[in-house]
């Protein structure tokens, strides 16, 4: 374990660039939600106040994770994976909300375990690959965990988890034919479940309605994005919130951001994420630790696919999935889970002595 002095900004060596990007992304979320609300009031029903509260918790967790060495993270990876998997199993004993079982009702907030299986799966695969476990075993356990999310049902997160798994297998030393075999088995399995009726009508309707008709939310979303223009409508007070979009603070928040801050705002947000992935990519190429490489590859794949799926949904390329935009969408589970990812990545930067 590497011991580090405690400083004002966390452990000695905390990467200032990573911390700055993390804080700026949280601030962008506050500002976007502020434009969708009647202002900031200090009550739990106010979206800006809720998001700021989630962000403060996330910042505390970010720094808390950076105090945990990679040796400890490696040691407890399996335990974390099995705990989250058990929570996913316990979800099936809860009462469904709108036909799905995805959340534990904790009163003021809902806890969504599927946000944390994104982390747990990366940890599990990274540790298994580092210890040279049989890839068939690793793939089987991974897809069993993914199945727990699929039957909630949550097709969007299922797609994301499959993409993460395939990416991590791809960056390992697996042979191409084995990777293609995994993909083929997954495809056959999907149609097999479809044939025997184990795929929920809720999931099927999401897919079929996308091809049969124009989704109202996606149509409104495209209109909002195109209306944003070059600089957005943020300073045009009389135009704010004139375009109605369902669930605009969560699933469709990117369209709200593009409407308020325009093309230049989208370029700024994209540049923040691009610079983040560039810095992570440099560590992947330079680190000598296989565990670190797998972690960084898995977490990068998770964030990239979340952003890709969310934007694809918002502009109508794919059916509505309910996938949040990391650190932009309203939601405590999503923000805290992303903070854990940033915290682990920051710890990797610390142990590689990358300070800026």
C-alpha positions in Angstrom: 0.0 0.0 0.0 1.3 3.4 -0.9 1.0 5.9 2.0 0.3 9.5 1.1 0.1 12.7 3.1 -3.3 14.2 3.5 -3.5 17.6 1.8 -6.2 20.2 1.3 -7.1 18.6 -2.1 -7.0 15.0 -0.9 -4.1 12.6 -0.9 -0.7 13.9 -2.0 -0.6 13.7 -5.8 -4.3 14.2 -6.5 -4.5 15.0 -10.2 -5.6 18.6 -10.5 -6.8 18.3 -14.1 -9.0 15.4 -13.3 -10.4 17.2 -10.2 -11.1 20.3 -12.2 -12.9 18.4 -14.9 -15.0 16.6 -12.3 -16.0 19.8 -10.6 -16.7 21.6 -13.9 -19.0 18.8 -15.1 -21.0 19.0 -11.9 -21.3 22.8 -12.2 -22.5 22.4 -15.8 -25.3 20.1 -14.5 -26.3 22.6 -11.8 -26.5 25.4 -14.4 -28.5 23.4 -16.9 -31.0 22.3 -14.2 -31.3 25.9 -13.0 -32.5 26.9 -16.5 -35.2 24.2 -16.3 -36.4 25.2 -12.8 -38.0 28.2 -11.2 -34.7 29.0 -9.4 -32.9 27.6 -6.4 -34.9 26.8 -3.2 -33.6 24.8 -0.3 -36.1 22.0 -0.3 -35.9 18.4 -1.5 -38.4 18.9 -4.4 -36.2 21.5 -6.0 -34.1 19.8 -8.8 -31.1 22.2 -8.5 -30.9 21.8 -4.7 -31.2 18.0 -5.1 -28.5 17.9 -7.7 -26.2 20.1 -5.6 -26.7 17.8 -2.6 -25.9 14.8 -4.8 -22.8 16.5 -6.1 -21.5 17.4 -2.6 -21.9 13.8 -1.6 -20.2 12.7 -4.8 -17.2 15.1 -4.2 -16.8 13.6 -0.7 -16.9 10.1 -2.1 -14.5 11.1 -4.8 -11.9 12.1 -2.2 -12.8 9.2 0.0 -12.0 6.7 -2.8 -8.7 8.4 -3.6 -7.5 7.4 -0.1 -8.0 3.7 -1.0 -4.9 2.1 -2.6 -5.2 0.0 -5.8 -4.0 -2.9 -3.7 -7.1 -2.7 -1.5 -9.4 -2.0 -4.5 -8.0 -5.2 -6.1 -8.4 -7.2 -2.9 -12.1 -6.3 -2.4 -13.2 -6.3 -6.1 -14.9 -9.7 -5.9 -16.7 -8.8 -2.6 -18.0 -5.6 -4.1 -19.2 -7.5 -7.3 -21.1 -10.1 -5.3 -22.7 -7.5 -3.0 -24.0 -5.5 -5.9 -25.2 -8.8 -7.6 -27.0 -9.7 -4.4 -28.7 -6.3 -4.4 -29.9 -6.9 -8.0 -31.4 -10.2 -6.9 -33.1 -8.6 -3.9 -34.8 -6.1 -6.3 -37.0 -8.9 -7.6 -38.7 -9.0 -4.2 -39.7 -5.3 -4.4 -42.9 -3.8 -5.7 -42.6 -2.8 -9.4 -42.7 0.9 -10.3 -44.3 1.5 -13.8 -43.8 -2.2 -14.6 -40.1 -2.4 -13.7 -38.0 -3.2 -10.6 -34.9 -1.0 -10.6 -34.9 0.9 -7.4 -35.0 0.5 -3.6 -37.2 3.2 -2.1 -35.2 4.9 0.7 -37.7 7.6 1.3 -36.3 10.9 0.0 -34.2 9.1 -2.7 -34.3 5.9 -4.7 -31.3 3.6 -4.7 -30.5 2.0 -8.1 -28.1 -0.9 -7.9 -27.7 -1.2 -11.7 -25.6 2.0 -11.6 -23.1 0.2 -9.4 -23.0 -3.0 -11.4 -21.3 -0.9 -14.1 -18.4 -0.4 -11.6 -18.5 -3.9 -10.1 -18.4 -5.6 -13.5 -15.3 -3.7 -14.5 -13.6 -4.5 -11.1 -14.6 -8.2 -11.4 -13.3 -8.6 -15.0 -10.1 -6.6 -14.3 -9.2 -8.7 -11.3 -10.1 -12.0 -13.1 -8.0 -11.1 -16.2 -5.1 -10.0 -14.0 -5.1 -13.3 -12.2 -5.4 -15.2 -15.5 -8.8 -16.8 -14.8 -10.4 -18.9 -17.6 -12.2 -16.4 -19.9 -15.2 -18.7 -20.4 -15.7 -18.6 -16.6 -15.3 -14.9 -16.5 -17.7 -14.4 -19.4 -20.3 -16.7 -17.9 -20.3 -15.0 -14.5 -20.4 -11.6 -16.2 -23.4 -12.5 -18.3 -25.2 -13.9 -15.4 -24.9 -10.6 -13.6 -26.0 -8.8 -16.8 -29.0 -11.1 -16.9 -30.1 -9.7 -13.5 -30.3 -6.2 -15.0 -32.0 -7.5 -18.2 -34.9 -9.0 -16.3 -35.6 -5.9 -14.3 -36.2 -5.1 -17.2 -33.5 -2.5 -18.2 -32.6 -3.0 -21.8 -30.5 0.2 -22.0 -28.2 -0.7 -19.1 -28.0 -4.3 -20.3 -26.7 -3.1 -23.7 -24.2 -0.9 -21.9 -22.9 -3.8 -19.7 -22.6 -6.1 -22.8 -20.6 -3.4 -24.6 -18.3 -2.9 -21.5 -17.7 -6.7 -21.3 -17.0 -7.1 -25.0 -14.6 -4.1 -24.9 -12.7 -5.5 -21.9 -12.4 -8.9 -23.6 -11.2 -7.2 -26.7 -8.4 -5.4 -25.0 -7.3 -8.7 -23.3 -5.4 -11.3 -25.1 -8.5 -13.1 -26.2 -8.5 -14.5 -29.8 -10.8 -12.7 -32.3 -12.7 -15.9 -33.0 -13.5 -16.3 -29.3 -14.7 -12.7 -29.1 -16.9 -13.2 -32.1 -18.2 -16.4 -30.6 -19.2 -14.5 -27.4 -21.0 -11.9 -29.5 -22.8 -14.7 -31.5 -23.9 -16.5 -28.3 -25.2 -13.2 -27.0 -27.2 -12.6 -30.2 -28.6 -16.1 -30.3 -29.4 -15.8 -26.6 -31.4 -12.6 -27.2 -33.5 -14.1 -30.0 -33.9 -17.3 -27.9 -35.4 -15.3 -25.0 -37.6 -13.5 -27.5 -38.9 -16.7 -28.9 -39.8 -18.3 -25.6 -41.4 -15.1 -24.3 -39.0 -14.1 -21.6 -38.4 -10.7 -23.0 -40.8 -8.2 -21.4 -43.5 -6.5 -23.5 -42.2 -3.2 -22.1 -38.9 -3.8 -23.8 -40.4 -5.0 -27.1 -42.7 -2.0 -27.2 -39.8 0.4 -26.8 -38.1 -1.2 -29.9 -41.1 -1.7 -32.1 -42.6 1.7 -31.5 -39.3 3.3 -32.5 -39.7 1.9 -36.0 -43.5 2.2 -36.2 -43.9 5.8 -35.2 -42.1 9.0 -34.4 -41.4 9.3 -30.6 -42.8 12.5 -29.2 -40.0 13.1 -26.8 -37.3 12.5 -29.4 -39.1 14.8 -31.9 -39.3 17.6 -29.3 -35.7 16.9 -28.3 -34.4 17.4 -31.9 -36.4 20.6 -32.1 -34.8 21.9 -28.9 -31.3 21.1 -30.1 -31.8 22.8 -33.5 -33.4 25.8 -31.8 -30.3 26.3 -29.7 -28.3 27.6 -32.6 -24.8 28.7 -32.2 -24.9 30.3 -28.7 -28.1 29.0 -27.3 -31.1 30.6 -25.7 -29.8 31.0 -22.1 -29.9 34.9 -22.2 -33.3 34.9 -24.1 -35.5 34.8 -21.0 -38.8 34.9 -23.0 -37.8 31.7 -24.8 -36.7 29.5 -21.9 -38.7 26.3 -21.5 -41.1 27.0 -24.4 -40.2 23.6 -25.9 -41.8 20.8 -23.8 -39.8 17.6 -23.5 -40.7 14.8 -21.1 -38.1 13.8 -18.5 -35.9 16.7 -19.6 -34.0 16.8 -16.3 -32.9 13.2 -16.6 -32.9 11.2 -19.9 -33.2 14.2 -22.2 -31.1 16.7 -20.3 -28.6 16.9 -23.2 -31.2 18.5 -25.4 -31.9 21.0 -22.6 -28.2 21.8 -22.4 -27.9 22.2 -26.2 -31.0 24.4 -26.3 -29.7 26.7 -23.5 -26.1 26.9 -24.6 -26.1 26.1 -28.3 -23.4 24.6 -30.5 -20.6 26.3 -28.6 -21.9 24.9 -25.3 -21.9 21.4 -26.8 -18.3 21.9 -28.1 -17.3 23.0 -24.6 -18.9 19.9 -23.0 -17.4 17.6 -25.6 -14.0 19.1 -25.2 -14.1 18.5 -21.4 -14.9 14.8 -21.9 -12.4 14.5 -24.8 -9.6 15.9 -22.7 -10.5 13.6 -19.9 -10.4 10.5 -22.1 -7.1 11.7 -23.7 -5.5 11.9 -20.2 -6.8 8.4 -19.3 -5.5 7.1 -22.6 -2.1 8.3 -21.9 -2.0 6.4 -18.6 -3.3 3.2 -20.3 -0.3 3.4 -22.6 2.3 4.2 -19.9 1.3 2.1 -16.9 3.0 -1.3 -16.4 0.1 -2.7 -14.3 -2.4 -5.0 -16.1 -5.0 -4.3 -13.4 -4.7 -0.6 -14.0 -5.0 -1.0 -17.8 -8.1 -3.1 -17.5 -9.7 -0.7 -15.0 -9.0 2.3 -17.2 -10.2 0.6 -20.3 -13.4 -0.7 -18.6 -14.3 2.6 -17.0 -13.6 4.6 -20.2 -15.8 2.2 -22.2 -18.5 2.6 -19.6 -18.5 6.4 -19.7 -18.1 6.6 -23.5 -21.0 4.2 -24.2 -23.2 6.0 -21.6 -22.6 9.3 -23.4 -23.0 7.7 -26.9 -26.3 5.9 -25.9 -27.7 9.0 -24.2 -27.0 11.3 -27.2 -28.2 8.7 -29.7 -31.4 8.5 -27.8 -31.8 12.2 -27.5 -31.4 12.8 -31.3 -33.5 9.8 -32.2 -31.0 7.4 -33.7 -31.9 4.6 -31.3 -35.1 3.8 -29.2 -35.5 5.5 -25.8 -33.3 3.7 -23.3 -33.4 5.7 -20.1 -29.7 6.0 -20.0 -28.5 9.1 -18.0 -25.8 11.4 -19.2 -22.9 11.1 -16.8 -22.6 14.0 -14.3 -25.2 16.0 -16.3 -28.5 14.1 -15.7 -30.4 14.6 -12.4 -29.9 11.5 -10.2 -28.1 10.5 -7.1 -27.2 6.9 -7.9 -25.7 7.9 -11.3 -23.7 10.8 -9.9 -22.3 8.8 -6.9 -21.4 5.9 -9.2 -19.6 8.2 -11.6 -17.8 9.8 -8.6 -16.5 6.4 -7.6 -15.2 5.9 -11.2 -13.4 9.3 -11.1 -12.1 8.5 -7.6 -10.6 5.2 -8.7 -9.1 6.8 -11.9 -7.6 9.5 -9.7 -6.1 6.9 -7.5 -4.4 5.4 -10.5 -3.1 8.8 -11.5 -1.8 9.3 -7.9 0.1 5.9 -7.9 1.6 6.8 -11.3 2.6 10.2 -9.9 0.7 12.1 -12.5 -0.2 15.3 -10.6 -1.4 17.7 -13.3 
